[in-house]
Amino acid sequence: MNLRSGPIAALRDLFGADRRLRASSSASALTQTGDETTNYGSLGVQAYKQKQYREAERFYRKALEIDPANGNASFNLALLMHEIKQDYPEAERLYRKAMELIPEKKEVCFNLAVLMEEVKQDHEEAERLYRRSLQLDPNQTDAYLDLGEILRNKKEYDEAEQLLQKAIQLNPKDPLAYIALGKLYHDKKDGSKAERLCRKAIQVDPQYAYAYYYLAFIQDKARINIEEVERLYNRSIELDPTYAPAYYSLSFVMRDIKNDLVSAERLLRKTIELDPTDGDAYRCLAHLRSEKKDYKEAERLYKKVIELEPTNAEAYLGLAEVVEIGRRDYREAERLYRKAIQADADNPTAYNNLGLLRSAKNDPVEAERLYRRALQIDPSLLGPHYNLALLAKDVKKDYPEAERLFAHYTVLDPAHAKSYAWQAFCLLQMGRHEDALTKAKKAQDLGLDDHSVYKMLDLK
């Protein structure tokens, strides 16, 4: 039997659950003074506060129609486009206009930085804007937090630590600041400090769900006290039943550690219910359904991932396996394996599995090339080693090479009984009978029954 490798999903590390946009304090304080523009701006603020967003937009646009240079109206309309309507291009345009009109307003820089960071993924521009916002007002906890997070992701740990410590100094009651600093120490492999800061966040705010989530995440990564990890994830869910990442992460504890596949599936489906755009959750659920041989459902779920993320290599890989095993549509499976490689040219599993298909189609030269490419990417991957050995034995009839490859495989996986049996077979073909008997005995000691050993050695 050839060895096939499959996708393994990892825990996610999400941050930014408490992203906070700034409203304009000066705009909120507007009063009707007899100036028509100001009156419309004030009406817009009142409508916004009452969640009458359509009316708020109408009033802000009327204010800008009368006075296109009204910076506060531009800013407040940008905030509405950003936070409520999620019309990000229009929000950016209005923020930049407001920045020209009221360059001294820190909230404009801050909110535009958030948009650049979260929506456009332009972290360089976001960093510039956060720094500009802090120049305007060096006492902004949120700006220190967000800028510190950007620098942490850039691995500029020293400045990031200074910024996060400043955030804590400004607001020692903000649990997110302790978690942000804890994440930095976790990145620096200082788990004890990271855990201490998460516990400090819980001490500051015992009702803060994300603190329990991240403390569970840290302990989960270290595989420390899994019962406590489960309790912490459940506590996070209890405090915030709408926080999808907690369900997602807990599903891995259920699946990989407790082997409770029913609970794992339930948690993944809840994740998808809360966040229907979560491609990782669909993919992990598809993997579970595939393991249960529900190939039709697995195929549907993998296709959903590809719909959400057209360049997701793992989704193409999983779908290819389902199509190959479930439908035996080898032509489509090959196409999908090639799509996986196109999406990620360094995915060793895709090369290995495509090699298996090419070998089955009597194309040993291409199969060998694909196996070797897989090992070039990841020399520790077991499947290609074993498959190369089988190819040398069955197709090339190069028994010395096959014996060498099986011997190497037994070093990588000393408990794989069939490798010893096939090694014995090659040794027999080479006339090394005593060595062959030694390897056959090893295969039996590892649990391979006599009938199987004799059959593999082609003995009567």
N, C-alpha and C positions, 0 to 999 in steps of 0.2 A: 504493500500500500504506500503510495506517495504521501508525503507530508505537505499539508496546505496550511498557510498562515492566514489569519483573519484579523480584522480591525479590532483594536482595543481602545475604548474611549477612556479618556482621563478626566479627573475631576477638573472642574472649571474654577477659576479664581476671578470672581466678578467684584468690581468695585464701582463706586459712584452711585449707589442706590439712593443716596441722600443728596443728589445734586440739587442745588438751590439757586434759582434765578433771582435777580434783584429787581425789585420795583423801584420806581423813582420816588424818593421821599419828598422831593420838592413838588413833583406833580401831584402826589397824594394830598398835598397841603393846599392845592389851588382853591381859590374861592372866586365866586362871581363878583367881578369888580366893575362891570360895565363895559369892559373890553370884550368884543364879540368872540375873538379867538380864544381868549382865556376861558370864557364861559363854556365854549364847546369842549375845550380840554378838560375843564372841571366836570362837565356832564359825562364825558368819556370815562374819567376815573371813577365816578360814582357808579356808572353802569358796570364797569369792570368788577368793582368790589361786590356788586350784587349778582355777578355771574351772568349778566345780560350782555354777552360778548358781541352779538351782532350789532346791538345798539352802540356799544362802546366803539366798535370799529367805525360805525357811521359818524359818530361825533368826532373821533380823532381825524378822520379823513376830511370832514368839514372844516375843522380847525386848520388843517394843512392847505386846504383849498383857499382859505382866506389869507393865510400867512404861511407860504412854503418854507419860511425860515424859522418856524416854531420848533425848536430842538426838542422840547419836552414832549410835544405831540408825536414827533417822529420816533422818539424813544419808546413812548408808551404803546404806539401802534406796533413797533418792532417786537416788544415784549408779547403782545397779543398774538402776532404772527408766529413767534417762536414757541411760546408755551401752549397756546390754545389751538391755533389752526395748523401748526406745524408746517407752515409755508416757509421753509428755511431760506430759499433764495431771496424772497421778499423781506424776511426778517434781517438778513445780512445787509441788504441794500439800505434799509431804514436805520439800522444800527450805525452803518458807516456815515450816512447822512447826518445822524444825530452827533456823531463824533466830530464832524466838521463844524457843526453849529454850536455845540456845547462841549468843547474839548476838556473842560475841567470836571465833567461829571464822571465819577469813578464807575458808576453802575453800567454805563455804556460799554466801557472797556471790559468790565467783568463779564457781562452777558454775551458780548461778541466773542470773548475768549472761550466761554462754555460752548457756544455754537461751533466755533472752529475746532475745538477738541473733540466734541462728541459726535457732531454730524459730518463735518468735512474731514475729520481725522488729520487736520493740519496742526500737528503739535508744535511745530516751530512758530507758527503765527500765534497760536494760543499762548505759548510761553511769552512771546513779546508783549501780548496784550495784558496778561496777568501782571507782568513786571510794570507795565505802564499804569495799570490800576493801582498797584501798590505805591508807585511814586506819587500818585494823587492823594492816597490815604494809606499810610503804612500800618493802619490798625484794623485790617480786614482779615478775620480768621479764615473765611472761605477761600480767599485768594491765596493765602499761604498754603492751605490744604491742597488746592488744585495744582498750584505751581509745584509744590513738593511732590505730588503724585507724578507729574510729568517728568521731573528730574529723577525720581526713583526708577521710572521705566527706562530712562536713559542711562541708568546705573551711575548717576552722579550723586552718590550716596551722601557725601559730606554736606554739600549745600542743601540737599533734600532734607537731611536730618535737622539742620539748623532751622529751616523753614517750618517744619512740622513741630519742632520744639517751641517756636515762636507762636504757632497757632494754639498750642496748649497753654502757653503763658497768657495769651490774650483771652482765652475762654477755657478755663480748666474744667468746665461743666459740659463740654462738648464731647460725647463719647466717640464720635467719628475721628477726632484728632488722635486719640489714643490708638484706634484701630489702624489709621494710616501709618503711624509711627511703628506699630507692631508689624505691619506688612513689610516695612523697610528692613526691620531686624530679621524677619523671616527670610527675606531675599538674601541677607548677609549670613544666613545659616545660624543665626542666634535664636534658636527656638525658645529658650527659656525667657528671654526678654520679650519676644513676641507674645508668648502666652501671658506673661505678667501684665502687659499693656492691654490685652483683651479683657483680662479679669478686672483691670482698672476701669475699663469702659463699662463693664457690667456693674461695677460698684457705683460709678457715677450715675448710670441710668439703668436700673434693673429691668426696665421694660423695653429696652432697645434690642429689637430682634436681631439686627445685623451683628451685634457683638457676640451673641451666642453662635450665630452661623459661622463667623470667622474663627472663633475659638475652636469650634468643632472641626472646621477645615484644617487648621494647623495640626490638631491632634490626629485627624484622619490621615494627613500626609505622612505623619510619623508612625502611623499604625499603633498609637498609644491608647490603651483602655477603650476598646471599641464600644463597650456598653455605655461609657460616658459620652463618646462621640455621638452615638445614637440618641442619647438623652438630650444633648445640646441641640442637635438638628431639630428634634421634635419640639424643644422649647422655643426655638426660633420660629417654627411653623405655628405654634400655639399663639405667639405674640403677634405674628403677622402671617395669617393664612394665605395672603396673596403673593408672598415672596417666592417666586418660582425656583430660584437657584437652590433653596434649602431642600425642596422636594427632589430636585435633580441629584444633588450630592448625596442625599440619604439613600437614593436608589442604588448607588454603588456599594454602600455599606451592606444593604440587603442582598445584593446580587453577588458581590465578590467575596464577602467575608462570611455572611450568615447563610448564604446559599438559599435565600428566601426569594425565589423568582417571582412568586405571586405578588408579594409586597413591592418588589422592584418594578414590576410592570405597572402596578397601581400608581406608584409614585411618578413614573415617567408619564403616564397618561394625565396625571394631575398637572405636571409641568407644562404639557402641551395645552391643556385646557386654559391655564393661566397665561401662557405665552405661545400662541399658535405659530409664531415665527421662529421658534427655537429649533433650528436644524439638528443640533446635537441630540436633543431629546428624541426626535423622530428617528435618528440614526441608531441610537442605543436601543430604542424600542424595537426597531426593525431587526437588530441583532438578536434580541431576545426571542422574537417570533421565529426567526430563522433557526435558532437552536431548538425550538419546539417543533420544527418541521412544518410550521405554518407558512409555507413559502409564498402563497398568494398574498397574505397580509404583509409579509416582510417586503415583497416587491412593491406593494402600494406605498409603504412607508418610505422606502429608499427613494422612490420616484418623487415623493413629497420633499425630501431633503434636496434633491437635485433641482426641483422647482424653486426652492427657496435659495439655494446656493449652487448655481450652475457649475462652479469650479471645485466642488467638494470631492476630492479624490477618493476619500474613504467611502463616500456614498456610491460612487461608480464601482468601487471594488466590492462592496457588499452586495450591490445589485447584480454584478457579474456572477458572484458566487451563487446567489439565489436562482438566477436564470439558468446557470449551468447545472446545478444540482436538482432544482425543483422542476424545471421545464425541459432539461436536457437540450437546450437550444444553444449549441456550442458556437455557432457562428455569431449569435448575438452576444454571448458571453465574451468571446474574443474581442468584439468591437468595444464592449464596455471596459475590459481590462486595458485596452489601448487608450480609451478615454481617461481612465484613471492615471495612466502614465503621462498622458498629455497634460492633465491637471497638476500632476506632481511627478516630475521626472526622477525624483529620488525616493520613490515609494517601493521598497524592496519586495513587499508582498505581491504587488501587482506583477512585477517581473517573474517572480516564482510561479504564480498561478497561471500566467500566460505561457510560461515554459511547459507546464503540465499539459496544457491544451495542444501546444505545438508538438510535444512528444507523442500525444495520443493520435495526432494527424501524421505520424511518421516523418516528422521534420526534426531529427535529433540534433542537427547542426544549430538550428535556430534555438531549440530548447536549451542546449548547452550554453549558448551565448547569453540567453536570458537568465539562467541560473547563476552564471558567473557575474552578470551585472548586478543581480540581487545581492550577492556576497560582497561585491565591491562596495556597495552602499552600506551593508550591515553584515560584517563577517560573523556576528554572533547568531544570525538567524538560522535555525535548525533545518527548516524545510529544504532550502537549496543544497545544503551539504548532502542530505540523504538522497535527494532526487538526482544529483550528479553521480552518486555512487550507483544507484539503480541503473542509470543510463549507461554507465561504463560496463556494468555487469550484463544487462539484458540486450543492449543494442550494439555496443562496440565490442563486446566479448573480450574486453581488456581486463582480465582477472587480476593481474598485479595492481593496476591502477584502482580497480574497484575495491580490492582488499585494503589498499592504503586509505581510500576514502571512507570505507566502513570503519576502519580502525580509528580514524580521526573522529568520526561521528561518535564512537563509544566514549571518547574522551570528553566530548561536548555534552553527551547525554548517557552517562554510565548505566542508567536503568532501562535502556531501550533494548529489550531482549532480541528483537528481530535483527538488529544490526550485528549482533554477535553470530546469529545463525547464518546470515548472509556472508559474513566474514568467513565463517567456517566453510560455506559452499565454495567461495573463491579459493580458499586454501586447498580444498580437495581438488579443484581443477588444476591447481599448480603442483599437485603431488605432495603436498605437505600434510600428510594424514594425521600425524600426532598433534600438530598445531590446530588442525581442524577439529579434532575431538575435544581439545581443551576449550575452544570457543563454543562448540555445541553444548558442552557441559555448562558453560557460563549462561547460555541462553536458557537452559532448563532450570538452572538455579534461580533465574529471574522470573520464572513462572511460565515459560513457554512449554506446552505439553509435548510429550514424546512424538505423538503423531504429527504435530506441526513441524517439529524439528526435522523428522525424517522426510517429510514432504518437501520442505525447503531445501534439504540437502540432496533431494532426488534419490533417496534410498528406499529400498523395499523393506 
